Amino acid sequence: MKKLPIGMSTLADIINGGYVYVDKTPYIQPMVESGKYYFLSRPRRFGKSLLVDTLHQLFAGNEALFEGLHIHPLWDWLVRYPVIRISFGSGVPRNRVDLEKNIQRQLRRNRQQLGLASLEQEDTVSGGFVDLIQQAAEHYGQPVVVLVDEYDKPMLDNIANDAIAAEMRDGLRDFYSVIKDNDADIRFAFLTGVSKFSKVSIFSGLNNLNDISMDTRYSALCGYTQTELERDFAEHLQGADFPEIRAWYNGYKWLGDSVYNPFDILLFIDKNREYLPYWFSTGTPTFLVEILKARHFHLPDLEAIKMGANALEAFDIGKIELVALLFQTGYLTIKNKETTFGGQPEYTLGYPNREVRYSLNQHLLERYLLNGSQERHSVYKALLNNDFTALERRFRTLFDEIPYQNHTRNRLADYEGYYASVMYAFLCSLGIDTRAEESSSKGRVDMALRFTLPDGQKQVYIFEFKMVEGSEGNGSAMAQIKQNDYAAPYRDGQHRIFLIGMEFSQQVRNMVGFEWEEDCNV
């Protein structure tokens, strides 16, 4: 049985070490033969570095590594190209001087690896890059291949500070502009990273890049498709519950085939198939946490967000669209694509899978509550027992945990949407199927909770939230549930349905009304 390549990003180590390798050369072969300049955006730990290394070994002509792979009989192994490889994966530059030192260090290393003489005197970063490209092409008699991994990390590491991030952007823009200016000496260029900054901001000097991030032909260039998973990991997944695995870890989609995050599925197999948030637990990027804390966002909207292509695909420093950032970092994915009357695409975004849905909301609870996690077990137990007295008590305790400053500094705290966000994040963090604002012919349900009891009985809890004046509830939440017959879509003869009206007061800063009853209509 082949070994699992957990955390590995070097093709030679995987092939020579007896590890599973999922052949991505069926996607690589048409790309390298039909074009010259490419850009790819994918979330962290999606195999981007392994892809870069595979391209490196291919153009360097290391034929032995590709024997048995799709591209082997289709590639001219007699031609070898000099490869220049740059990565910003390590280190955190805090100013442009740090960035330029990093780049110069990498340029020197590339010169050594290509067997080129050292420069007598270091030039500017852009000048040193030009010299490297031209000398490598002349020395080898072939145009060079330029590969850039983590192209955006210096900016993302400083995204909370616009001034420093702008320094990084300007320095990288000058560096990347060299690629276009030396077109005659370049055979192929490939840049990849997590985010997609606008071409105007970072690639203004490299405006001939072919962005394949949303190209259906390359949707599975990184990540594992369902077919690849079942084929290449068959020995490791004998008797596996594939529908459950798919619900937990598949679902990342860029208009083509949906894929698994490789890090997730490799650890899932390695840890005896235990369903845990492996990818999410590697750490939510600091820059994303800072932006989420600074923005007021209605969390139930994350279930289904509509975005135009322009707003979704790119952003710039100081003008970061939160939804676009969540999409590019992997916390949201494309669920559907429609064409507007103007012919422009519009996308519906949502969580890719159960892992992200559960983990992100658990993580975001820290924004709302002091010790909300302590209530999770008690609420879960009350749900399983249909103990509404305990449920009311636990919910009141939950909202007592909202820090005072969240009320005084958060405009959303004046609205039912704020409390809906708290409830939504909390219930999602339980791992229960929580649906927000599901539409019916009578209107939109604030929240519907679906779960199955240990005895197999299926249940639906329908929630409605209302803001009221004063210190007591007035029954308006329950009245709206009944008036609009929100229970109608769930009457399938298989579910017990419970209606729950919750009312909140801005003055009391807590829940002041809680009503429930079972829907007995047939």
C-alpha positions as CSV (number, residue, x, y, z in Angstrom):
1,M,0.0,0.0,0.0
2,K,1.4,3.4,-1.0
3,K,2.0,6.0,1.7
4,L,0.1,9.2,2.3
5,P,1.9,12.3,1.1
6,I,0.8,14.5,4.0
7,G,2.3,17.9,3.9
8,M,4.5,17.0,0.9
9,S,5.1,19.4,-1.9
10,T,8.1,17.9,-3.8
11,L,7.3,15.7,-6.7
12,A,10.6,13.7,-6.5
13,D,10.0,12.8,-2.8
14,I,6.4,11.6,-3.6
15,I,7.3,9.6,-6.7
16,N,10.6,8.1,-5.4
17,G,9.3,7.6,-1.8
18,G,6.4,5.4,-2.7
19,Y,3.7,7.9,-1.9
20,V,0.3,8.2,-3.6
21,Y,0.5,10.8,-6.4
22,V,-2.7,12.0,-8.0
23,D,-1.8,12.7,-11.6
24,K,-2.6,16.3,-12.5
25,T,-0.7,16.2,-15.8
26,P,-3.9,15.8,-17.8
27,Y,-4.6,19.4,-16.8
28,I,-1.0,20.6,-17.1
29,Q,-0.3,19.2,-20.6
30,P,-2.9,21.4,-22.5
31,M,-2.1,24.4,-20.3
32,V,1.7,24.4,-21.0
33,E,1.2,23.7,-24.7
34,S,-1.5,26.2,-25.5
35,G,-0.4,29.3,-23.5
36,K,2.5,31.1,-22.0
37,Y,1.5,33.3,-19.0
38,Y,-0.9,32.0,-16.3
39,F,-2.3,33.0,-12.9
40,L,-4.1,30.7,-10.5
41,S,-5.8,31.6,-7.2
42,R,-6.6,28.8,-4.7
43,P,-7.0,28.6,-0.9
44,R,-4.2,27.5,1.4
45,R,-3.1,23.9,1.5
46,F,-4.7,23.0,-1.8
47,G,-1.5,21.7,-3.5
48,K,-0.4,24.8,-5.2
49,S,3.3,24.3,-4.2
50,L,3.2,20.7,-5.4
51,L,1.8,22.0,-8.7
52,V,4.6,24.5,-9.0
53,D,7.2,21.9,-8.3
54,T,5.6,19.5,-10.9
55,L,5.9,22.3,-13.5
56,H,9.5,22.8,-12.4
57,Q,10.4,19.2,-12.9
58,L,8.5,19.0,-16.2
59,F,10.3,21.9,-17.8
60,A,13.7,20.8,-16.3
61,G,13.2,17.5,-18.2
62,N,13.3,15.1,-15.2
63,E,11.7,12.4,-17.3
64,A,12.0,9.6,-14.7
65,L,9.5,11.4,-12.4
66,F,6.8,11.3,-15.1
67,E,7.0,7.7,-16.2
68,G,3.5,6.2,-16.2
69,L,1.8,9.6,-16.0
70,H,-0.5,11.1,-18.7
71,I,2.0,13.6,-20.0
72,H,5.0,11.3,-20.4
73,P,4.4,10.2,-24.0
74,L,3.3,13.7,-25.0
75,W,6.3,15.7,-23.9
76,D,9.6,16.3,-25.7
77,W,12.1,15.2,-23.0
78,L,15.1,16.2,-25.2
79,V,14.5,19.9,-24.5
80,R,15.3,21.2,-21.1
81,Y,14.5,24.7,-20.0
82,P,16.2,26.8,-17.2
83,V,13.7,27.3,-14.4
84,I,13.6,30.4,-12.1
85,R,11.6,29.7,-9.0
86,I,10.5,32.3,-6.5
87,S,8.4,31.6,-3.3
88,F,7.2,34.1,-0.7
89,G,6.0,31.3,1.6
90,S,8.5,31.9,4.4
91,G,9.2,35.0,6.4
92,V,7.0,38.1,7.0
93,P,8.5,41.3,5.5
94,R,7.5,44.4,7.4
95,N,8.7,47.0,4.9
96,R,9.9,47.3,1.3
97,V,13.5,46.9,2.3
98,D,12.8,43.5,3.9
99,L,10.9,42.5,0.8
100,E,13.7,43.4,-1.6
101,K,16.3,41.6,0.6
102,N,14.1,38.5,0.4
103,I,13.9,38.8,-3.4
104,Q,17.6,39.4,-3.9
105,R,18.4,36.4,-1.7
106,Q,16.2,34.2,-3.9
107,L,17.7,35.6,-7.1
108,R,21.2,34.7,-5.8
109,R,20.0,31.2,-5.0
110,N,18.5,30.8,-8.5
111,R,21.8,31.9,-10.1
112,Q,23.7,29.3,-8.1
113,Q,21.3,26.5,-9.0
114,L,21.4,27.4,-12.6
115,G,25.2,27.5,-12.6
116,L,25.4,31.2,-13.4
117,A,28.2,33.5,-12.2
118,S,27.4,35.8,-9.2
119,L,27.0,39.4,-10.0
120,E,30.0,41.5,-9.0
121,Q,27.7,44.2,-7.6
122,E,24.1,43.6,-6.7
123,D,21.7,45.6,-8.9
124,T,18.2,46.7,-8.0
125,V,15.6,43.9,-7.6
126,S,14.1,44.4,-11.0
127,G,17.5,44.8,-12.6
128,G,18.8,41.7,-11.0
129,F,15.7,39.8,-12.2
130,V,16.3,41.0,-15.8
131,D,19.9,39.9,-15.6
132,L,19.0,36.5,-14.3
133,I,16.4,35.9,-17.1
134,Q,18.6,37.0,-19.9
135,Q,21.8,35.3,-18.7
136,A,19.9,32.0,-18.1
137,A,18.4,32.1,-21.5
138,E,21.8,32.8,-23.1
139,H,23.6,30.2,-21.0
140,Y,21.1,27.3,-21.8
141,G,20.2,28.4,-25.3
142,Q,16.5,28.1,-24.3
143,P,14.0,30.6,-23.0
144,V,13.4,30.4,-19.3
145,V,10.5,29.3,-17.2
146,V,9.4,31.6,-14.3
147,L,7.4,30.1,-11.4
148,V,6.2,32.2,-8.5
149,D,4.5,30.6,-5.5
150,E,2.7,32.5,-2.8
151,Y,2.9,35.6,-5.0
152,D,0.6,37.6,-2.6
153,K,1.8,36.6,0.9
154,P,3.8,39.7,1.6
155,M,0.6,41.8,1.0
156,L,-1.7,39.4,3.0
157,D,0.7,39.3,5.9
158,N,0.3,43.1,6.2
159,I,-3.3,43.5,5.1
160,A,-4.4,45.0,8.4
161,N,-2.0,47.9,7.7
162,D,-2.8,49.6,4.5
163,A,0.4,51.6,4.3
164,I,2.7,48.6,4.7
165,A,0.5,46.4,2.4
166,A,0.8,49.2,-0.2
167,E,4.6,49.1,0.1
168,M,4.5,45.4,-0.6
169,R,2.2,45.8,-3.5
170,D,4.3,48.4,-5.1
171,G,7.5,46.4,-4.6
172,L,5.9,43.2,-6.1
173,R,4.4,45.1,-9.0
174,D,7.8,46.4,-10.0
175,F,9.3,42.9,-9.7
176,Y,6.5,41.2,-11.7
177,S,6.6,43.8,-14.5
178,V,10.0,42.4,-15.5
179,I,8.3,39.2,-16.8
180,K,6.3,41.0,-19.5
181,D,9.3,43.2,-20.5
182,N,11.4,40.0,-21.2
183,D,8.9,38.1,-23.3
184,A,11.4,37.1,-25.9
185,D,13.4,35.2,-23.2
186,I,10.5,33.5,-21.5
187,R,9.0,30.2,-22.5
188,F,6.4,30.0,-19.7
189,A,5.4,31.9,-16.6
190,F,3.0,30.7,-13.8
191,L,2.1,32.7,-10.7
192,T,-0.1,31.4,-7.9
193,G,-1.4,32.4,-4.5
194,V,-4.4,32.6,-2.2
195,S,-5.9,35.9,-3.2
196,K,-6.6,37.7,-6.4
197,F,-5.6,41.3,-6.3
198,S,-6.8,43.4,-9.2
199,K,-4.6,43.5,-12.3
200,V,-4.5,47.2,-12.0
201,S,-3.0,47.1,-8.6
202,I,-0.4,44.3,-8.8
203,F,-0.2,43.2,-12.4
204,S,-0.4,46.5,-14.2
205,G,2.9,45.7,-15.8
206,L,1.9,42.1,-16.5
207,N,-1.5,42.5,-18.1
208,N,-1.1,39.6,-20.4
209,L,-1.6,37.0,-17.7
210,N,-4.3,34.3,-18.4
211,D,-6.2,34.0,-15.2
212,I,-7.5,30.4,-15.0
213,S,-8.8,30.6,-11.4
214,M,-12.4,30.4,-12.7
215,D,-11.8,28.4,-15.9
216,T,-13.9,25.2,-15.9
217,R,-11.1,23.3,-17.7
218,Y,-8.7,23.8,-14.7
219,S,-11.2,23.6,-11.8
220,A,-9.5,20.4,-10.6
221,L,-5.9,21.5,-11.3
222,C,-5.5,21.6,-7.5
223,G,-7.4,19.3,-5.1
224,Y,-8.8,15.8,-5.5
225,T,-12.0,15.1,-7.5
226,Q,-14.4,12.3,-6.3
227,T,-13.1,10.1,-9.1
228,E,-9.5,10.7,-8.2
229,L,-10.2,10.0,-4.5
230,E,-11.9,6.7,-5.1
231,R,-9.4,5.6,-7.8
232,D,-6.1,6.6,-6.2
233,F,-6.9,6.0,-2.6
234,A,-9.0,2.8,-3.1
235,E,-6.7,0.7,-0.8
236,H,-7.0,3.3,2.0
237,L,-10.8,3.7,1.7
238,Q,-12.1,0.2,1.4
239,G,-15.6,0.1,2.9
240,A,-15.7,3.9,3.4
241,D,-19.0,5.9,3.6
242,F,-18.3,8.1,0.5
243,P,-21.6,10.2,0.8
244,E,-20.6,11.2,4.3
245,I,-17.0,11.9,3.3
246,R,-18.3,14.0,0.5
247,A,-20.6,16.0,2.7
248,W,-17.8,16.7,5.2
249,Y,-14.9,17.5,2.9
250,N,-15.8,17.9,-0.8
251,G,-17.6,20.8,-2.4
252,Y,-14.9,23.4,-3.3
253,K,-15.9,24.5,-6.8
254,W,-14.6,26.9,-9.4
255,L,-17.3,26.4,-12.0
256,G,-16.0,22.9,-13.0
257,D,-15.7,19.7,-11.0
258,S,-15.9,20.1,-7.3
259,V,-12.8,18.9,-5.3
260,Y,-11.5,17.9,-1.9
261,N,-8.8,19.8,-0.1
262,P,-5.9,17.3,-0.2
263,F,-4.7,18.2,3.4
264,D,-8.2,17.4,4.7
265,I,-8.6,14.0,3.0
266,L,-5.1,12.8,3.7
267,L,-5.4,13.5,7.4
268,F,-8.9,12.0,7.5
269,I,-7.5,8.7,6.2
270,D,-4.5,8.9,8.4
271,K,-6.5,9.5,11.6
272,N,-8.7,6.4,11.1
273,R,-11.4,8.2,9.2
274,E,-12.4,10.4,12.1
275,Y,-14.5,13.4,11.0
276,L,-12.6,16.5,12.2
277,P,-11.9,19.9,10.8
278,Y,-8.3,19.2,9.7
279,W,-7.9,22.0,7.1
280,F,-9.7,24.6,9.3
281,S,-7.6,23.6,12.3
282,T,-4.4,24.5,10.5
283,G,-5.2,28.1,11.3
284,T,-7.6,30.8,9.9
285,P,-5.4,33.4,8.3
286,T,-4.7,36.3,10.7
287,F,-5.7,38.9,8.0
288,L,-9.1,37.3,7.6
289,V,-9.8,37.3,11.4
290,E,-8.9,41.0,11.6
291,I,-11.2,41.9,8.7
292,L,-14.1,39.8,10.1
293,K,-13.7,41.6,13.5
294,A,-13.8,45.0,11.9
295,R,-16.9,44.3,9.7
296,H,-20.5,44.0,10.8
297,F,-21.9,41.1,8.9
298,H,-25.2,39.2,9.1
299,L,-23.9,35.7,9.4
300,P,-27.0,33.8,8.1
301,D,-26.4,35.5,4.8
302,L,-23.4,33.2,4.3
303,E,-25.9,30.4,3.4
304,A,-26.5,32.0,0.0
305,I,-24.9,35.2,-1.2
306,K,-25.2,36.5,-4.8
307,M,-22.3,38.3,-6.3
308,G,-21.4,39.6,-9.7
309,A,-18.2,38.4,-11.4
310,N,-16.4,41.7,-11.0
311,A,-17.0,42.0,-7.3
312,L,-16.1,38.4,-6.7
313,E,-12.9,37.9,-8.6
314,A,-10.6,40.7,-7.4
315,F,-10.0,43.4,-4.8
316,D,-7.3,45.9,-3.8
317,I,-5.7,47.1,-0.6
318,G,-8.1,49.3,1.3
319,K,-11.0,48.1,-0.9
320,I,-11.4,44.5,0.2
321,E,-14.9,43.0,-0.3
322,L,-15.4,40.6,2.6
323,V,-17.4,38.1,0.5
324,A,-14.7,38.0,-2.2
325,L,-12.1,37.4,0.5
326,L,-14.1,34.6,2.0
327,F,-14.4,33.0,-1.4
328,Q,-10.8,33.3,-2.3
329,T,-9.6,31.9,1.0
330,G,-11.9,28.9,0.7
331,Y,-14.6,29.6,3.3
332,L,-17.2,30.1,0.6
333,T,-17.5,28.5,-2.8
334,I,-19.6,28.7,-5.9
335,K,-23.0,26.9,-5.7
336,N,-24.6,28.2,-8.8
337,K,-24.0,30.5,-11.8
338,E,-26.7,32.5,-13.6
339,T,-26.6,35.0,-16.4
340,T,-28.2,38.4,-15.9
341,F,-30.3,40.2,-18.5
342,G,-27.1,42.1,-19.4
343,G,-25.3,38.9,-20.2
344,Q,-23.0,39.1,-17.1
345,P,-22.5,36.1,-14.8
346,E,-23.9,36.2,-11.3
347,Y,-22.8,33.6,-8.7
348,T,-24.5,32.2,-5.7
349,L,-22.0,31.4,-2.9
350,G,-22.3,29.2,0.1
351,Y,-20.2,27.0,2.4
352,P,-18.3,24.3,0.5
353,N,-19.0,21.5,3.1
354,R,-19.8,20.6,6.6
355,E,-16.3,21.1,7.9
356,V,-16.2,24.8,6.9
357,R,-19.8,25.5,8.0
358,Y,-19.3,24.0,11.4
359,S,-15.8,25.3,12.1
360,L,-16.2,28.8,10.8
361,N,-19.3,29.5,12.9
362,Q,-17.7,28.0,15.9
363,H,-14.7,30.3,15.3
364,L,-16.9,33.4,14.8
365,L,-18.7,32.8,18.1
366,E,-15.7,34.4,19.8
367,R,-16.7,37.7,18.1
368,Y,-20.1,37.6,19.8
369,L,-19.8,35.7,23.1
370,L,-17.5,35.5,26.1
371,N,-18.0,31.8,27.1
372,G,-20.7,30.6,24.6
373,S,-18.9,27.4,24.0
374,Q,-19.7,26.3,27.6
375,E,-23.4,26.2,26.6
376,R,-23.1,23.9,23.6
377,H,-23.4,20.6,25.3
378,S,-26.4,21.8,27.4
379,V,-28.3,23.1,24.4
380,Y,-27.5,20.0,22.4
381,K,-28.9,17.8,25.2
382,A,-32.0,20.0,25.5
383,L,-32.6,19.6,21.7
384,L,-32.4,15.9,21.8
385,N,-34.9,15.8,24.7
386,N,-37.2,18.4,23.2
387,D,-36.8,20.1,26.6
388,F,-38.0,23.6,25.8
389,T,-37.8,24.8,29.4
390,A,-34.1,24.0,29.5
391,L,-33.7,25.4,26.0
392,E,-35.2,28.8,27.0
393,R,-33.0,28.9,30.1
394,R,-29.8,28.1,28.1
395,F,-30.6,30.6,25.4
396,R,-31.0,33.4,28.0
397,T,-27.7,32.4,29.5
398,L,-26.2,32.4,26.0
399,F,-27.2,36.0,25.3
400,D,-26.0,37.1,28.8
401,E,-22.5,36.2,27.4
402,I,-22.6,39.0,24.8
403,P,-19.9,41.5,25.8
404,Y,-21.2,44.9,26.7
405,Q,-19.1,46.6,24.0
406,N,-20.8,44.5,21.4
407,H,-24.0,46.3,22.2
408,T,-22.5,49.8,22.5
409,R,-20.2,49.6,19.4
410,N,-22.3,47.5,17.1
411,R,-25.1,49.1,15.1
412,L,-26.4,45.6,14.3
413,A,-27.2,45.1,18.0
414,D,-30.2,47.4,17.5
415,Y,-31.7,44.8,15.1
416,E,-33.0,41.2,15.2
417,G,-30.3,40.4,12.6
418,Y,-27.6,40.7,15.3
419,Y,-29.3,38.1,17.5
420,A,-30.1,36.0,14.5
421,S,-26.3,36.0,13.8
422,V,-25.5,34.9,17.3
423,M,-28.1,32.1,17.2
424,Y,-27.1,31.0,13.7
425,A,-23.3,30.8,14.6
426,F,-24.1,29.0,17.8
427,L,-26.4,26.4,16.3
428,C,-24.1,25.8,13.3
429,S,-21.2,25.3,15.8
430,L,-23.2,22.3,17.2
431,G,-22.8,20.5,13.8
432,I,-26.6,20.5,13.3
433,D,-28.2,21.2,9.9
434,T,-29.1,24.9,10.3
435,R,-30.7,26.7,7.4
436,A,-31.1,30.4,7.5
437,E,-33.8,32.4,5.6
438,E,-35.2,29.5,3.6
439,S,-37.8,30.8,1.2
440,S,-41.4,29.5,0.7
441,S,-44.4,30.9,-1.0
442,K,-45.4,32.6,2.2
443,G,-42.1,34.3,2.9
444,R,-38.7,33.6,4.4
445,V,-38.1,31.6,7.6
446,D,-35.5,33.2,9.8
447,M,-34.0,29.8,10.7
448,A,-34.8,26.1,10.4
449,L,-33.0,23.5,12.4
450,R,-33.1,19.9,11.2
451,F,-31.9,16.9,13.1
452,T,-32.6,13.3,13.9
453,L,-33.1,11.8,17.4
454,P,-31.2,8.7,18.4
455,D,-34.4,6.7,17.9
456,G,-34.6,7.8,14.3
457,Q,-37.3,10.4,14.6
458,K,-36.7,13.4,12.3
459,Q,-37.4,16.8,13.7
460,V,-37.6,20.4,12.4
461,Y,-37.4,23.5,14.6
462,I,-38.6,26.7,13.0
463,F,-37.4,29.9,14.5
464,E,-38.6,33.5,14.1
465,F,-36.8,36.4,15.7
466,K,-38.3,39.8,16.5
467,M,-37.1,43.0,18.2
468,V,-39.7,44.5,20.6
469,E,-39.9,47.5,22.8
470,G,-39.8,47.2,26.6
471,S,-39.0,44.3,28.8
472,E,-41.6,41.7,27.8
473,G,-42.5,39.8,24.7
474,N,-45.7,40.4,22.8
475,G,-46.1,37.2,20.8
476,S,-45.4,38.8,17.5
477,A,-42.7,36.2,16.5
478,M,-45.0,33.2,17.0
479,A,-47.8,35.1,15.3
480,Q,-45.7,35.6,12.2
481,I,-44.8,31.9,12.0
482,K,-48.5,31.0,12.1
483,Q,-49.8,33.8,9.9
484,N,-47.3,32.9,7.1
485,D,-47.6,29.2,7.8
486,Y,-43.8,28.7,7.7
487,A,-44.2,25.1,8.7
488,A,-46.0,24.2,5.4
489,P,-42.8,23.2,3.4
490,Y,-41.7,20.8,6.1
491,R,-45.0,18.8,6.4
492,D,-43.8,15.7,4.7
493,G,-45.2,13.2,7.2
494,Q,-41.7,12.3,8.3
495,H,-40.8,15.2,10.6
496,R,-42.1,16.4,13.9
497,I,-42.3,20.2,13.6
498,F,-41.8,22.6,16.4
499,L,-42.4,26.4,16.2
500,I,-40.3,28.7,18.3
501,G,-40.8,32.5,18.5
502,M,-38.0,34.5,20.2
503,E,-38.2,38.2,21.0
504,F,-35.4,40.5,21.9
505,S,-35.3,43.9,23.5
506,Q,-32.7,46.6,22.8
507,Q,-33.4,48.1,26.2
508,V,-32.9,44.8,28.1
509,R,-30.2,43.5,25.7
510,N,-31.5,40.0,26.0
511,M,-34.3,37.7,25.0
512,V,-37.6,38.8,26.6
513,G,-40.0,36.4,24.9
514,F,-39.8,32.7,24.2
515,E,-42.8,30.7,22.9
516,W,-43.0,27.3,21.4
517,E,-45.5,24.8,20.3
518,E,-45.7,21.7,18.1
519,D,-47.2,22.0,14.7
520,C,-50.1,19.6,14.6
521,N,-51.4,20.4,11.1
522,V,-51.4,17.5,8.7
